[in-house]
């Protein structure tokens, strides 16, 4: 192993003929930036590179309309409408809801989700 010489304030640079010369450099303290300045600079850079990032309009979800179907079933009336608002396929949302609730269910022809055992 080689030992490093004067690692604190010296850098090695190669000359034109492949010679190694030692150059002494002093560290100079630059301008101190506050956290707020750095944060505002970061947000400005992000906004400049991605102008459409923060302009996405949020949509408002409609609350689910839930009705009782018999004594052991529950119907989610506006299920397909909510899936369309979320821009998600109905089958994907059905699988998610059934897995989260831990129950069985099916859809009717008019877009209602019927959950069993609720």
Secondary structure, DSSP 8 states (H G I E B T S, - for coil): -----STTTEEEEE-TTS-EEEEE----------HHHHHHHHHHHHHHH-TTSS-----------EEEETTTEEEETTHHHHHHHHT--HHHHHHHHHHHHT--EEE-TTS-EEEE--
